[in-house]
Amino acid sequence: MLSLETLTPDSTRTPNPQLSVLSRVPATKSHRVLSPQVEEFEQDVPQDLGPLQFLKLRKHRPLVDNAWFCDRITVRSPGAFQEAAFPCYRWVQGEGVLTLPEGTGEGPPQGSGCRAKGVMVGKVEEFEQDVPQDLGPLQFVKLRKHHSLVDNAWFCDRITVQGPRSFQEAAFPCYRWVQGEGVLTLPEGTEKVQKCWQDDEFFGYQFLNGANPMLLRRSTSLPSRLVVPSGMKDLQAQLEKELQNGSLFEADFILLDGIPANVIQGEQQYLAAPLVMLKMEPSGKLLPMVIQIQPPSPSSRTPPLFLPSDPPLAWLLAKTWVRSSDFHLHELQYHLLNTHLLAEVFAVATMRCLPALHPVFKLLIPHTRYTMDINTRARNQLISDGGVFDKVVSTGGGGHVQLIRRAMAQLTYRSLCPPDNLADRGLLGITSAFYAHDALRLWEIIARYVEGIIHLYYQGDDVVRGDPELQAWCREITEVGLCQAQDRGFPVSFQTRAQLCHFLTMCIFTCSAQHAAVNTGQFDWFAWVPNAPSSMRMPPPTTKEDVTMDTVMGSLPNVRQSCLQMSVTWHLGRPQRDMVPLGHHQEEYFSGPEPKAVLRQFQADLDKLEKEIVARNEQLDLPYEYLKPSLIESSITI
């Protein structure tokens, strides 16, 4: 039984209002697993309530304390009095009382919540279709669901194409909902990586558009650590020529230097801190020129430089060391720290400092869904003592913690904002940099959405400066959550609406688009283990002539490690069946026509970008899908 108590000001009364409650039936064990039943009920109230500011909600329990998930409560009354909505979107359990403010979200200050939503799928179906034509090698397939009377959604796992005789089976992962009349373009999955991982062009492509597009930068000078021997004058001249042309790029993994390597089942693992120099061809291809696997050290001789002209296995092993190092920085710095842990800082600060009625709370809360849950799981299962990193990854066993500390010390505000980050790395205007292009477009769209909401509630800069809860939220993030990060560009106060909008855009982009960019492709790029080994079992080579196939195979993870890597990256990268796309959260935290109009425009802008990306991808050999708005989850849930 639910009980309601209303709080009203002493003002004009309105007779005989009607309360309508939309709620969900009890869940068992986990709040994340829901029964598919939804219930809506109404209650006539004989008293004169007048304009309402708050409702109080409590659930009485008879024998068993089942939880209820309440979406919202609406109050309607006869006459001209408008309907009032009181968003809840949280669990009602025990004898506690929830105080729900009215959902208009009036200006700064005044009143927390998150929502879990699940979809139960009860039927699995597999069917085949014979195709009479000769399709030949496929790069992508298009999928559309026709609906007759009822537009039921289908969750498609994957499509496989099997050809006659020697034509290899091709797999096209989907793992998403197919609904309406839209067309899904599905690129070929990990088979592309398996076929092309040894190619230099494919190696370079991953720095622009792979799972980790965050490390590459345009060179402004030759790195001091790159010691070119006197006998390699041609290489020196080539590097200087590319540098003068503005076509020289670098990826430096120096953050890994000195990190202790793991010991797995009594076997020592190994780490390196490579430097790779690449050149951009006029066609947009990015090709490696030279790899230095370890930085120079006073205690050892000058490290060798590996070149594309070296013996093929030596060059392949050097590239494999780079790809392994990229795995560590991707997972720990750019994925775990720069998205998951940052999103947790935003979520905790929002819960601590902002009441539920605050417009910034209403704006951000959809982007915190499940984040605390998944981060707790990561702490308990991935990076904990005896967790996946300790079992599989060469940075496990304590090195991963040191690496995160180093990355945290280098984290800057600018690095989280694509217009600044891409400019600082010299990646603006590169036609083959699809992550960069899509990230900038999404940033612009999110920024317009944020500005539209904020300008409804903050009429001037003075209102921003005078909002104590907003200022406390800012300090909580920079000084507490990010450990005194003001010396790295993070604000300790907001002085203008523009400054506030920029920061909120960063928060939403981090919790949605940036996480999609570094999370969704993990299985695509990491399931073929030689392309991104989670550990290396032999030390880096010091000579080129002694590298054999036994050296390469002995360096790669063993069968047990490889199986675990494939399994974990599949779990981490797969779309969630209750995924909520960016801009399409169902919770109505804002009441009133103005913020709803802003949200509709946000959705229209995202739909337009979706069409642009689909059209572009049809012209590409390898479509870049990770920042398609329909594939970007609104929050970090996995």
CORMO-V935567 format. One line per field, one symbol per residue. ss: DSSP state (~ for helix, > for strand, _ for the rest). A space follows every 10 residues. Layout:
ss = ???
This chain:
ss = _>>>>>>>__ _______>>> >>>>>>>___ _______>>> >>>>______ _>>>>>>>>_ ______>>>> >>>>>>____ ___>>>>>>> >>____>>>> >_________ __________ __________ _________> >>>_______ ___>>>>>>> >________> >>>>>>>>__ ___>>>>__~ ~~~~~~___~ ~~~~~~~~~_ ______>>__ __________ __~~~~~~~~ ~~~~~__>>> >>_~~~____ __>>__>>_> ____>>>>>> _____>>>>> >>________ ____>>>___ _~~~~~~~~~ ~~~~~~~~~~ ~~~~~~~~~~ ~~~~~~~~~~ ~~~_____~~ ~~~~~~~~__ ~~~~~~~~~~ ~~_____~~~ ~~______~~ ~~~~~~~~~~ ___~~~_~~~ ~~~~______ ___~~~~~~~ ~~~~~~~~~~ ~~~~~~~___ ~~~~~__~~~ ~~~~~~~~~~ ~___~~~~__ ______~~~~ ~~~~~~~~~~ ~~~~~~~~~_ _~~~~~__~~ ~____>____ ________~~ ~~~~~___~~ ~~~~~~~~~~ ~~~_______ >_________ __~~~~~~~~ ~~~~~~~~~~ ~~~~~~~___ ________~~ ~_>_____
